[in-house]
Amino acid sequence: MKLHEALNIDLKEINREIENLVARDKDVPKNSQLAQGILQLIGSGGKRLRPLMVIVGSRFGRKLPGRRALQLAAAAEFIHAASLIHDDVIDDAEVRRGSPALHVITGVGSAVHIGNYMSARVIELLSKHTGDKNRYVHDLSAVATAQLCLGEYQQLEHAYDYDFTMEQYLEKSRNKTALLMATCLRVGALSSESTTEAASLLYNFGEALGMSFQIQDDLLDFTQSAEVLGKPAGSDLRHGQVTLPVLFALQDPELAPAIRMIGPDSSDAEISHVLGLITRSDALLRAEQVSRDYLDQAAVIIQQLSSYPAHTNLVTLLEYFSARDH
């Protein structure tokens, strides 16, 4: 059973709302490269985790989830999709979800323009909710304009930086991945008038899930095939991303010299050799344990929200993240 089915969420309804963000913009012709590029990106698939989290969060309020939750869910996916466009351009990644990345199809300039438009479109829509009662919607704007960009910059700034610290890695992962997931649950809850306490707990739950998700992403780069990942295996190391398994492997004095030799001009053979060294070490197990620790934190929060019927949705999310293999 797919995640949206387990959560009893109509994914078609969310997808229609996402497409409406483009279709209802009178300044964008339907047949333009901008509109077609966005619709192609949206139609290429994806798990829709962030929109689903908005809807789950909205089930913790006093009001029944309504149109506002759907709009916020669509905005969350727009923010995420825009970040993927920029991420692929920065990483010079040619494949996304098993198909050519958008910048490969449209050219870098057009892809950057599309990503910028998507971020700006979300901010434009969210800015319409200016009343004090709705101030929580600005949290999504803040993530779109600041935290995600900061996470990408931190990743770019520290490419091939083998003195990258654990603290820096965790901060980057929080900005790049965890904060958007946390914010999705929180704004979903507040959109249906949840208590501040419930919204805060949901935020913490989403942050813990997001941190585990990013670490699992780092691990999959070592353990899964290109066919499963939808991108070349080992691409993080090839692009100089110092992920958690690499950080742990760098603590081994026998592995560190070989890892530190990897740079932008390293051959495929050199990279494959280092990938093998890291895979055969205990670095993956240590990274997996950190991911599990975050999932354990999330499980504790579920117990704190057990008086809400919707806490079973959190159990479903936790089980999904725990079993993730792609």
C-alpha positions as CSV (number, residue, x, y, z in Angstrom):
1,M,0.0,0.0,0.0
2,K,1.3,3.4,-0.9
3,L,1.8,6.0,1.8
4,H,-1.0,8.3,0.7
5,E,-3.4,5.3,0.7
6,A,-2.3,4.3,4.2
7,L,-3.0,7.9,5.3
8,N,-6.3,8.0,3.5
9,I,-5.3,11.1,1.5
10,D,-6.5,11.8,-2.0
11,L,-3.3,12.4,-3.9
12,K,-5.2,13.5,-7.1
13,E,-6.7,16.3,-5.1
14,I,-3.3,17.5,-4.0
15,N,-1.9,17.2,-7.5
16,R,-4.8,19.3,-9.0
17,E,-4.1,22.0,-6.4
18,I,-0.4,22.0,-7.3
19,E,-1.2,22.3,-11.0
20,N,-3.6,25.2,-10.2
21,L,-0.7,27.2,-8.9
22,V,0.5,27.5,-12.5
23,A,-2.8,27.4,-14.3
24,R,-4.3,30.3,-12.3
25,D,-1.3,32.6,-12.8
26,K,-2.5,34.9,-15.6
27,D,1.0,36.1,-16.2
28,V,2.2,32.7,-17.4
29,P,0.9,31.4,-20.8
30,K,-0.2,27.8,-20.6
31,N,2.0,26.8,-23.5
32,S,5.0,28.6,-22.4
33,Q,8.3,26.8,-21.5
34,L,7.8,28.1,-17.9
35,A,4.4,26.5,-17.5
36,Q,5.3,23.3,-19.4
37,G,8.6,22.9,-17.5
38,I,6.8,23.1,-14.1
39,L,4.0,20.7,-15.2
40,Q,6.6,18.3,-16.5
41,L,8.5,18.4,-13.2
42,I,5.4,18.0,-11.2
43,G,4.2,15.1,-13.4
44,S,7.5,13.3,-13.1
45,G,6.4,11.7,-9.9
46,G,7.8,12.0,-6.4
47,K,6.5,10.8,-3.1
48,R,4.7,14.0,-2.2
49,L,5.9,13.6,1.4
50,R,5.7,17.3,2.3
51,P,2.1,17.8,1.1
52,L,1.1,14.6,2.9
53,M,2.7,16.0,6.1
54,V,0.6,19.2,5.8
55,I,-2.6,17.2,5.5
56,V,-1.6,15.0,8.4
57,G,-0.8,18.0,10.6
58,S,-4.2,19.5,9.7
59,R,-5.9,16.5,11.4
60,F,-4.7,17.7,14.8
61,G,-6.8,20.9,14.9
62,R,-10.3,21.8,16.2
63,K,-11.6,22.4,12.7
64,L,-11.9,19.8,9.9
65,P,-9.1,20.1,7.3
66,G,-10.3,22.4,4.5
67,R,-9.1,24.2,1.3
68,R,-6.5,26.1,3.3
69,A,-4.7,22.8,4.1
70,L,-4.7,21.8,0.4
71,Q,-3.3,25.2,-0.6
72,L,-0.5,24.9,1.9
73,A,0.2,21.3,0.8
74,A,0.5,22.5,-2.8
75,A,2.8,25.4,-1.7
76,A,5.0,22.9,0.2
77,E,5.5,20.8,-2.9
78,F,6.3,23.8,-5.0
79,I,9.0,24.9,-2.5
80,H,10.4,21.4,-2.5
81,A,10.3,21.0,-6.3
82,A,12.0,24.4,-6.8
83,S,14.8,23.3,-4.4
84,L,15.4,20.2,-6.5
85,I,15.8,22.2,-9.6
86,H,18.5,24.4,-8.0
87,D,20.0,21.4,-6.3
88,D,20.5,19.6,-9.7
89,V,22.0,22.7,-11.3
90,I,24.4,23.2,-8.4
91,D,25.4,19.5,-8.4
92,D,25.5,19.3,-12.2
93,A,23.3,16.2,-11.8
94,E,22.0,15.0,-15.1
95,V,19.3,12.6,-13.8
96,R,16.3,13.1,-11.5
97,R,13.8,10.3,-10.7
98,G,15.3,8.2,-13.5
99,S,14.7,10.9,-16.2
100,P,16.8,13.8,-17.5
101,A,17.0,16.6,-14.9
102,L,15.1,19.8,-15.9
103,H,18.2,21.8,-16.7
104,V,19.3,19.1,-19.1
105,I,16.0,19.5,-21.0
106,T,15.6,23.3,-20.9
107,G,19.2,24.5,-20.4
108,V,20.6,25.9,-17.1
109,G,19.3,29.4,-17.5
110,S,15.7,28.4,-18.1
111,A,15.8,25.9,-15.3
112,V,17.1,28.5,-12.8
113,H,14.4,30.8,-14.0
114,I,11.7,28.2,-13.5
115,G,13.0,27.4,-10.0
116,N,13.1,31.1,-9.1
117,Y,9.5,31.5,-10.4
118,M,8.2,28.6,-8.3
119,S,9.8,30.1,-5.2
120,A,8.4,33.5,-5.9
121,R,5.0,32.2,-6.8
122,V,4.7,30.5,-3.4
123,I,5.7,33.7,-1.6
124,E,3.2,35.7,-3.6
125,L,0.4,33.4,-2.7
126,L,1.3,33.1,1.0
127,S,1.7,36.8,1.3
128,K,-2.1,37.2,0.8
129,H,-2.7,35.7,4.2
130,T,-1.5,38.7,6.2
131,G,-3.8,38.7,9.2
132,D,-2.3,38.0,12.7
133,K,-4.4,34.8,12.9
134,N,-2.7,33.4,9.8
135,R,0.9,34.5,10.5
136,Y,2.0,30.9,10.6
137,V,1.8,30.6,6.8
138,H,4.8,32.9,6.6
139,D,6.9,30.0,8.1
140,L,6.7,28.4,4.7
141,S,7.9,31.6,3.0
142,A,10.8,31.7,5.4
143,V,11.8,28.2,4.6
144,A,11.5,28.8,0.9
145,T,13.6,32.0,0.9
146,A,16.1,31.4,3.6
147,Q,16.6,28.0,5.2
148,L,16.6,25.9,2.0
149,C,18.9,28.3,0.3
150,L,21.2,28.3,3.3
151,G,21.3,24.5,3.3
152,E,22.2,24.5,-0.4
153,Y,24.9,27.1,0.1
154,Q,26.4,25.2,3.0
155,Q,26.5,22.1,0.8
156,L,28.2,24.1,-2.0
157,E,30.6,25.9,0.3
158,H,31.9,22.7,1.9
159,A,32.3,20.6,-1.3
160,Y,35.3,18.3,-0.8
161,D,35.8,19.8,2.7
162,Y,37.1,16.8,4.7
163,D,37.4,18.9,7.8
164,F,33.6,19.4,7.8
165,T,32.4,18.9,11.4
166,M,29.5,16.8,12.7
167,E,27.8,20.0,13.9
168,Q,28.1,21.6,10.5
169,Y,26.7,18.5,8.9
170,L,23.7,18.4,11.2
171,E,23.0,22.1,10.7
172,K,23.2,21.7,6.9
173,S,20.8,18.6,7.0
174,R,18.4,20.5,9.2
175,N,18.3,23.5,6.8
176,K,18.2,21.4,3.6
177,T,15.7,18.8,4.6
178,A,14.3,18.7,8.2
179,L,13.0,22.2,8.6
180,L,10.6,22.0,5.7
181,M,9.1,18.7,6.9
182,A,8.8,20.1,10.4
183,T,7.2,23.3,9.1
184,C,4.7,21.3,6.9
185,L,3.3,19.5,9.9
186,R,3.2,22.6,12.0
187,V,1.4,24.9,9.5
188,G,-1.0,22.1,8.6
189,A,-1.9,21.9,12.3
190,L,-2.3,25.6,12.8
191,S,-4.4,25.9,9.6
192,S,-7.1,23.8,11.4
193,E,-6.7,25.7,14.7
194,S,-4.7,23.2,16.7
195,T,-3.3,24.1,20.0
196,T,0.2,25.7,20.1
197,E,1.5,22.8,22.1
198,A,0.3,20.2,19.5
199,A,1.7,22.3,16.7
200,S,5.1,22.5,18.5
201,L,5.2,18.7,19.1
202,L,4.4,18.1,15.5
203,Y,7.2,20.4,14.4
204,N,9.6,18.4,16.6
205,F,8.3,15.2,15.2
206,G,8.8,16.4,11.6
207,E,12.3,17.6,12.4
208,A,13.3,14.3,13.8
209,L,11.8,12.5,10.8
210,G,13.5,14.9,8.4
211,M,17.0,14.4,10.0
212,S,16.5,10.6,9.8
213,F,15.3,11.0,6.2
214,Q,18.5,12.9,5.2
215,I,20.8,10.4,6.8
216,Q,19.0,7.6,5.1
217,D,19.4,9.5,1.8
218,D,23.1,9.7,2.5
219,L,23.2,5.9,3.2
220,L,21.2,5.0,0.1
221,D,23.9,6.7,-2.0
222,F,26.2,3.8,-0.9
223,T,23.8,0.9,-0.8
224,Q,21.3,1.2,-3.7
225,S,21.7,0.9,-7.4
226,A,21.3,3.7,-9.9
227,E,18.1,2.1,-11.1
228,V,16.5,2.3,-7.7
229,L,17.8,5.7,-6.8
230,G,16.9,7.3,-10.1
231,K,20.4,8.9,-10.2
232,P,23.9,7.5,-10.4
233,A,25.0,5.6,-7.3
234,G,27.8,7.3,-5.4
235,S,26.9,10.7,-6.8
236,D,27.2,12.4,-3.4
237,L,30.9,11.4,-3.1
238,R,31.5,12.3,-6.8
239,H,30.2,15.8,-6.1
240,G,32.2,16.3,-2.9
241,Q,29.3,16.0,-0.5
242,V,30.7,15.1,2.9
243,T,27.8,13.1,4.3
244,L,27.5,11.3,7.6
245,P,29.0,7.9,6.4
246,V,32.0,9.9,5.0
247,L,32.4,11.7,8.3
248,F,32.5,8.4,10.3
249,A,34.9,6.8,7.8
250,L,37.2,9.8,8.1
251,Q,37.6,8.9,11.8
252,D,39.4,5.7,10.7
253,P,43.1,6.6,10.2
254,E,43.5,3.9,7.6
255,L,40.6,5.2,5.4
256,A,41.0,8.9,5.9
257,P,44.0,9.4,3.5
258,A,42.2,7.7,0.6
259,I,39.0,9.7,1.2
260,R,40.9,13.0,1.4
261,M,42.5,12.3,-2.1
262,I,39.0,12.5,-3.7
263,G,38.5,15.8,-5.5
264,P,36.7,17.2,-8.5
265,D,39.2,15.6,-10.9
266,S,39.1,12.1,-9.4
267,S,38.5,9.2,-11.8
268,D,35.6,6.9,-11.7
269,A,38.0,4.1,-10.6
270,E,39.3,6.2,-7.7
271,I,35.8,7.1,-6.5
272,S,34.6,3.4,-6.8
273,H,37.6,2.3,-4.7
274,V,36.8,4.8,-1.9
275,L,33.1,3.9,-2.1
276,G,34.1,0.3,-1.5
277,L,36.3,1.2,1.4
278,I,33.6,3.1,3.1
279,T,30.9,0.5,2.4
280,R,33.1,-2.3,4.0
281,S,33.9,-0.2,7.1
282,D,31.6,0.3,10.1
283,A,30.7,3.9,8.9
284,L,27.3,2.8,7.4
285,L,26.2,1.0,10.6
286,R,27.2,4.0,12.7
287,A,25.2,6.4,10.4
288,E,22.3,4.0,10.5
289,Q,22.3,4.1,14.3
290,V,22.1,7.9,14.3
291,S,19.2,7.7,11.9
292,R,17.5,5.2,14.3
293,D,18.1,7.6,17.2
294,Y,16.1,10.3,15.4
295,L,13.3,7.8,14.7
296,D,13.3,6.9,18.4
297,Q,12.9,10.6,19.3
298,A,9.9,10.8,16.9
299,A,8.3,7.7,18.5
300,V,8.5,9.4,21.9
301,I,6.6,12.4,20.5
302,I,3.9,10.2,19.1
303,Q,3.2,9.0,22.6
304,Q,2.8,12.6,23.7
305,L,0.2,13.1,21.1
306,S,-1.6,9.8,21.7
307,S,-4.8,11.5,22.9
308,Y,-5.4,12.7,19.3
309,P,-7.0,10.1,17.0
310,A,-4.7,11.4,14.2
311,H,-1.7,10.1,16.1
312,T,-2.1,6.9,14.2
313,N,-1.1,8.9,11.1
314,L,2.2,9.7,12.8
315,V,2.7,6.0,13.4
316,T,2.1,5.4,9.7
317,L,4.7,8.1,8.8
318,L,7.2,6.6,11.3
319,E,6.8,3.1,9.8
320,Y,7.3,4.5,6.3
321,F,10.4,6.4,7.2
322,S,11.8,3.4,9.1
323,A,11.4,1.0,6.1
324,R,12.5,3.5,3.5
325,D,14.8,2.0,0.8
326,H,14.7,4.6,-2.0
